Amino acid sequence: MPLLRRVSFHARRIGRGLDRHFFLSLLSAVAAFVAAATVFVALFEGKLTVGGIGSTLYWAVTTVIGSGDSSYVTSFGGFIVSWVLAFFGVALVAAMTGAVVGFVIDYLLKEGQGMGAAGFRDHIVVCGWNTTARDLIGELKGDEYRAMVVVLHDSERNPAGEGVYFVRGDITRVDDLDRAGIREATSAIVFPAASTDEADMRSILCVMAIESVAPQVRTVVEANSPVHVEHFKQAHADEVLVTSRLASRLLARSALYPGLTGIVTDLVSGGEGSELYRVALPDRYTGLSVDELSAVLRSEHHATLLSISRGGGSITNPPASFILEPGDDAVVVAVGLTGLKPLHLQHE
């Protein structure tokens, strides 16, 4: 469970700063004190048998933790040892309570400051923050296929709000990426913090850091400048999107063919209406032609076929002679998944 993994992370973090020699000495002193008390009480009460010593040891331990039987001792020496044990037990319980309270307070403070570890599996890591990232969080929250989201960003508070786990750190540092759970994530989305070339350079460093420790994670990057696309590809980013270029091309098509902007916006946004999905096709669809596959998708899933992906490439509007092969997947337009499964791609 993510909560248990976070608690374990903080316990290890605190444990690294503890003086273990001090605590071992303290535990040894407690054990020696309880053993000595057991021997003295057994002598004072005349319980030097094996069973008597065992019962006395049990009484001594329970007395230290505050739940011992006060009627167990009847001699003056036994009373003295019992009082000392009870007093020592109060101090011990107070120390233990203080340690637990200190751990809880430290846990809550560090979690609130983004200094914890996500603990999720199969989640999405958002590296960096800008207005596009803010819109993306809202889009992911409204999508039918829900996935946990972790934001890694160097800020004092969670920029994404409720429902998103926040890790404060540097997107180019491997240890901060590890706290965001990058090794067990399904994908990472990298955003430039500013509209500058320097921000793109940091995004490239982030992609290189991810590829060095988790090459199986898909990396999707927003780039400021088209000039840097080749650099992102050299860093092995799986997908690169230049938002300014995409917007200009969409506006150009809408100027020539009115209404395209509204249609594309509806397709790529969640909520009501139809959306784009890339889905895995069942093995029983193998051998079907495009027309047959289109008919099956339409009748069984109320989905419209747009393209087939094969061998790392995409075939949009395939010809009627196209035959489906094992390993092919499809991009469809549909109101919902309706039984179809979203495609989980592995980094090649």
KOLPAZA-962839 format. One line per 4 residues: number of its first residue (from 1); their letters; for each residue x, y, z of C-alpha. Coordinates in nm, 3 decimals. Each point is the difference from the previous one (the first is absolute). Layout:
NUM) a) X,Y,Z ~ ...;
// end
This chain:
1) mpll) 0.000,0.000,0.000 ~ 0.131,0.350,-0.081 ~ -0.057,0.120,0.358 ~ 0.209,-0.283,0.146;
5) rrvs) 0.275,0.062,-0.253 ~ 0.007,0.369,0.094 ~ 0.017,-0.081,0.371 ~ 0.283,-0.244,-0.072;
9) fhar) 0.185,0.269,-0.196 ~ -0.022,0.250,0.286 ~ 0.096,-0.268,0.254 ~ 0.315,-0.077,-0.200;
13) rigr) 0.073,0.372,-0.038 ~ -0.032,0.061,0.374 ~ 0.187,-0.322,0.080 ~ 0.302,0.117,-0.195;
17) gldr) 0.033,0.298,0.234 ~ -0.043,-0.189,0.328 ~ 0.286,-0.076,0.238 ~ -0.034,-0.377,0.002;
21) hffl) 0.273,-0.043,0.259 ~ -0.202,0.211,0.245 ~ -0.319,-0.201,-0.051 ~ 0.183,-0.333,0.023;
25) slls) 0.158,0.116,0.324 ~ -0.340,0.110,0.130 ~ -0.163,-0.333,-0.087 ~ 0.289,-0.188,0.158;
29) avaa) -0.037,0.207,0.317 ~ -0.376,-0.067,0.010 ~ 0.056,-0.374,-0.045 ~ 0.265,-0.004,0.272;
33) fvaa) -0.224,0.202,0.232 ~ -0.298,-0.234,-0.050 ~ 0.222,-0.306,0.051 ~ 0.142,0.143,0.322;
37) atvf) -0.347,0.087,0.127 ~ -0.116,-0.353,-0.079 ~ 0.283,-0.152,0.204 ~ -0.052,0.232,0.299;
41) valf) -0.379,-0.048,0.012 ~ 0.040,-0.378,-0.034 ~ 0.238,0.011,0.300 ~ -0.219,0.231,0.210;
45) egkl) -0.319,-0.195,-0.077 ~ 0.157,-0.344,0.025 ~ -0.079,-0.101,-0.358 ~ 0.330,-0.151,-0.110;
49) tvgg) -0.153,-0.287,-0.195 ~ -0.002,-0.007,-0.381 ~ -0.371,0.074,-0.007 ~ 0.034,0.270,0.262;
53) igst) 0.282,0.176,-0.186 ~ -0.204,-0.017,-0.323 ~ -0.303,0.154,0.171 ~ 0.217,0.267,0.161;
57) lywa) 0.159,0.088,-0.336 ~ -0.346,0.036,-0.155 ~ -0.107,0.222,0.293 ~ 0.311,0.217,-0.037;
61) vttv) -0.056,0.055,-0.372 ~ -0.369,0.085,0.045 ~ 0.085,0.234,0.286 ~ 0.249,0.190,-0.216;
65) igsg) -0.264,0.059,-0.267 ~ -0.257,0.104,0.261 ~ -0.230,-0.303,0.022 ~ 0.159,-0.210,0.276;
69) dssy) -0.190,-0.159,0.292 ~ 0.075,0.202,0.315 ~ -0.112,-0.287,0.225 ~ 0.274,-0.227,-0.133;
73) vtsf) 0.251,0.126,0.260 ~ -0.056,-0.009,0.377 ~ 0.346,0.064,0.149 ~ 0.154,0.340,0.071;
77) ggfi) 0.284,-0.065,-0.249 ~ -0.252,-0.107,-0.262 ~ -0.192,0.325,0.050 ~ 0.317,0.204,-0.051;
81) vswv) 0.086,-0.182,-0.323 ~ -0.360,0.031,-0.118 ~ 0.000,0.378,0.058 ~ 0.328,0.041,-0.184;
85) laff) -0.129,-0.210,-0.291 ~ -0.324,0.196,-0.018 ~ 0.186,0.332,0.003 ~ 0.239,-0.124,-0.267;
89) gval) -0.295,-0.130,-0.203 ~ -0.165,0.343,-0.005 ~ 0.319,0.152,-0.138 ~ 0.031,-0.278,-0.259;
93) vaam) -0.362,0.031,-0.116 ~ 0.039,0.378,-0.022 ~ 0.312,-0.040,-0.213 ~ -0.175,-0.249,-0.230;
97) tgav) -0.306,0.225,-0.031 ~ 0.220,0.298,-0.078 ~ 0.182,-0.197,-0.270 ~ -0.327,-0.107,-0.164;
101) vgfv) -0.147,0.352,0.016 ~ 0.324,0.143,-0.139 ~ -0.009,-0.247,-0.288 ~ -0.365,0.083,-0.082;
105) idyl) 0.066,0.376,0.010 ~ 0.311,-0.038,-0.215 ~ -0.196,-0.220,-0.244 ~ -0.283,0.253,-0.034;
109) lkeg) 0.237,0.295,-0.037 ~ 0.216,-0.169,-0.262 ~ -0.303,-0.125,-0.195 ~ -0.151,0.349,0.000;
113) qgmg) 0.326,0.148,-0.125 ~ 0.033,-0.253,-0.283 ~ 0.297,-0.174,0.162 ~ -0.156,-0.346,0.001;
117) aagf) -0.006,-0.284,-0.253 ~ -0.303,-0.080,-0.217 ~ -0.015,-0.376,0.050 ~ -0.227,-0.055,-0.302;
121) rdhi) 0.030,-0.251,-0.284 ~ -0.119,0.041,-0.361 ~ -0.048,0.375,0.046 ~ 0.081,0.310,-0.206;
125) vvcg) 0.284,0.229,0.106 ~ -0.034,0.366,-0.100 ~ 0.348,0.155,-0.005 ~ -0.009,0.379,0.019;
129) wntt) -0.292,0.239,0.010 ~ -0.158,0.264,-0.222 ~ -0.347,0.095,-0.123 ~ -0.007,-0.298,-0.237;
133) ardl) 0.070,-0.234,0.291 ~ -0.287,0.155,0.194 ~ -0.240,-0.067,-0.288 ~ 0.139,-0.353,-0.033;
137) igel) -0.079,-0.080,0.364 ~ -0.361,0.105,-0.053 ~ -0.016,-0.211,-0.316 ~ 0.137,-0.309,0.172;
141) kgde) -0.246,0.036,0.288 ~ -0.290,0.000,-0.245 ~ 0.116,-0.292,-0.214 ~ -0.180,-0.334,0.016;
145) yram) 0.328,-0.186,0.046 ~ 0.113,0.122,0.341 ~ 0.367,-0.001,0.093 ~ 0.179,0.129,0.307;
149) vvvl) 0.203,0.315,-0.069 ~ 0.318,0.116,0.175 ~ 0.131,0.353,-0.056 ~ 0.375,0.057,0.036;
153) hdse) 0.073,0.371,0.023 ~ 0.223,0.231,0.203 ~ -0.254,0.211,0.188 ~ -0.106,0.048,0.361;
157) rnpa) -0.354,-0.130,-0.048 ~ -0.190,-0.243,-0.219 ~ -0.086,0.189,-0.322 ~ -0.248,-0.267,-0.114;
161) gegv) -0.235,0.008,0.299 ~ -0.195,-0.286,0.154 ~ 0.009,-0.350,-0.144 ~ 0.357,0.028,-0.135;
165) yfvr) 0.306,-0.108,0.199 ~ 0.272,0.264,0.015 ~ 0.375,-0.057,0.016 ~ 0.221,0.304,0.039;
169) gdit) 0.327,-0.037,-0.186 ~ 0.212,0.051,-0.309 ~ -0.126,-0.176,-0.314 ~ 0.360,-0.066,-0.109;
173) rvdd) 0.103,-0.181,0.322 ~ -0.032,-0.378,0.009 ~ -0.069,-0.015,0.376 ~ -0.293,0.244,-0.036;
177) ldra) -0.131,-0.199,-0.295 ~ 0.022,-0.313,0.215 ~ -0.208,0.168,0.270 ~ -0.260,0.065,-0.270;
181) gire) 0.005,-0.375,-0.075 ~ 0.141,0.033,-0.352 ~ 0.126,-0.360,-0.011 ~ -0.353,-0.137,0.048;
185) atsa) -0.191,0.260,-0.205 ~ -0.168,-0.065,-0.333 ~ 0.088,0.336,-0.153 ~ 0.161,0.334,0.072;
189) ivfp) -0.112,0.335,-0.142 ~ 0.266,0.270,-0.003 ~ -0.097,0.368,-0.005 ~ 0.231,0.302,-0.035;
193) aast) -0.029,0.237,0.295 ~ 0.040,0.305,-0.227 ~ -0.016,0.090,-0.369 ~ 0.378,0.008,-0.041;
197) dead) 0.273,-0.208,-0.159 ~ 0.146,-0.064,0.344 ~ -0.328,-0.160,0.108 ~ 0.020,-0.233,-0.301;
201) mrsi) 0.356,-0.092,0.097 ~ -0.118,-0.096,0.349 ~ -0.275,-0.209,-0.155 ~ 0.261,-0.183,-0.210;
205) lcvm) 0.203,-0.068,0.315 ~ -0.317,-0.129,0.167 ~ -0.064,-0.242,-0.287 ~ 0.361,-0.122,0.015;
209) aies) -0.029,-0.056,0.376 ~ -0.322,-0.199,-0.046 ~ 0.149,-0.210,-0.279 ~ 0.304,-0.078,0.214;
213) vapq) -0.201,-0.160,0.282 ~ -0.336,-0.095,-0.156 ~ 0.029,-0.052,-0.376 ~ -0.329,-0.192,-0.003;
217) vrtv) -0.195,0.313,0.097 ~ -0.154,0.190,-0.291 ~ 0.113,0.363,-0.008 ~ -0.223,0.265,-0.156;
221) vean) 0.147,0.350,-0.021 ~ -0.135,0.347,-0.065 ~ 0.266,0.203,-0.183 ~ 0.019,0.376,-0.036;
225) spvh) 0.193,0.010,-0.327 ~ -0.013,-0.229,-0.307 ~ 0.378,0.032,-0.018 ~ 0.035,-0.219,0.308;
229) vehf) -0.214,-0.289,-0.125 ~ 0.302,-0.183,-0.140 ~ 0.181,0.036,0.333 ~ -0.295,-0.154,0.179;
233) kqah) 0.003,-0.291,-0.243 ~ 0.372,-0.047,0.061 ~ -0.082,-0.019,0.372 ~ -0.248,-0.282,-0.088;
237) adev) -0.321,0.188,0.078 ~ -0.291,-0.208,-0.132 ~ -0.221,0.290,-0.106 ~ 0.072,0.371,-0.038;
241) lvts) -0.270,0.262,-0.039 ~ 0.072,0.359,-0.099 ~ -0.320,0.168,0.112 ~ 0.057,0.318,-0.202;
245) rlas) 0.050,-0.198,-0.321 ~ -0.309,-0.214,0.065 ~ -0.213,0.307,0.070 ~ 0.117,0.179,-0.315;
249) rlla) -0.071,-0.301,-0.221 ~ -0.344,-0.051,0.151 ~ -0.083,0.366,-0.049 ~ 0.115,-0.016,-0.362;
253) rsal) -0.224,-0.303,-0.070 ~ -0.293,0.169,0.174 ~ 0.047,0.310,-0.218 ~ -0.029,-0.218,-0.310;
257) ypgl) -0.265,-0.237,0.134 ~ -0.221,0.169,0.262 ~ -0.104,-0.197,0.307 ~ 0.310,-0.221,0.031;
261) tgiv) 0.116,0.172,0.318 ~ -0.317,-0.090,0.187 ~ 0.007,-0.358,-0.126 ~ 0.364,-0.059,0.096;
265) tdlv) -0.050,0.165,0.339 ~ -0.295,-0.228,0.070 ~ 0.193,-0.312,-0.104 ~ 0.305,0.064,0.215;
269) sgge) -0.187,0.116,0.312 ~ -0.170,-0.222,0.255 ~ -0.347,0.035,0.140 ~ -0.309,-0.012,-0.219;
273) gsel) 0.012,-0.098,-0.365 ~ 0.240,-0.224,-0.189 ~ 0.373,-0.023,0.069 ~ 0.307,-0.155,-0.155;
277) yrva) 0.122,-0.333,0.136 ~ 0.291,-0.223,-0.094 ~ -0.111,-0.352,0.082 ~ 0.130,-0.354,-0.009;
281) lpdr) -0.187,-0.223,-0.244 ~ -0.105,-0.352,0.108 ~ 0.172,-0.292,-0.171 ~ -0.331,-0.107,-0.153;
285) ytgl) 0.012,0.308,-0.224 ~ 0.315,-0.127,-0.175 ~ -0.060,-0.065,-0.371 ~ -0.284,0.248,-0.035;
289) svde) 0.004,0.259,-0.275 ~ -0.031,0.369,0.080 ~ -0.366,0.004,-0.100 ~ -0.073,-0.304,0.216;
293) lsav) 0.190,0.147,0.295 ~ -0.182,0.331,-0.039 ~ -0.334,-0.178,0.000 ~ 0.090,-0.205,0.310;
297) lrse) 0.123,0.304,0.191 ~ -0.310,0.191,-0.096 ~ -0.246,-0.274,0.095 ~ 0.169,-0.132,0.315;
301) hhat) 0.159,0.311,0.146 ~ -0.166,0.299,-0.173 ~ 0.348,0.107,-0.114 ~ 0.122,0.144,-0.331;
305) llsi) 0.337,-0.121,-0.132 ~ 0.251,0.272,-0.087 ~ 0.335,-0.176,-0.040 ~ 0.192,-0.323,0.054;
309) srgg) 0.341,-0.007,0.171 ~ 0.249,-0.261,-0.116 ~ 0.373,-0.036,0.052 ~ 0.038,0.336,0.169;
313) gsit) -0.179,0.186,-0.282 ~ -0.353,0.125,-0.041 ~ -0.216,-0.063,-0.308 ~ -0.279,0.259,-0.009;
317) nppa) -0.308,-0.084,-0.205 ~ 0.141,-0.336,-0.119 ~ -0.112,-0.136,-0.340 ~ -0.273,-0.262,-0.032;
321) sfil) 0.260,-0.268,-0.083 ~ 0.171,0.043,0.336 ~ -0.013,-0.319,0.212 ~ 0.041,0.006,0.376;
325) epgd) 0.306,-0.184,0.137 ~ 0.097,-0.113,0.352 ~ 0.137,0.289,0.207 ~ -0.195,0.269,-0.184;
329) davv) -0.185,0.258,0.207 ~ -0.245,0.271,-0.093 ~ -0.086,0.364,0.059 ~ -0.374,0.049,0.023;
333) vavg) -0.254,0.272,0.070 ~ -0.254,-0.109,0.259 ~ -0.219,0.130,0.279 ~ 0.172,-0.241,0.241;
337) ltgl) 0.215,-0.310,0.011 ~ -0.309,-0.227,0.016 ~ 0.196,-0.320,0.050 ~ 0.314,0.101,-0.188;
341) kplh) 0.327,0.015,0.191 ~ 0.240,0.295,-0.027 ~ 0.335,-0.093,-0.150 ~ 0.295,-0.029,0.239;
345) lqhe) 0.310,0.059,-0.208 ~ 0.346,-0.108,0.107 ~ 0.301,0.213,-0.078 ~ 0.193,-0.146,-0.294;
// end
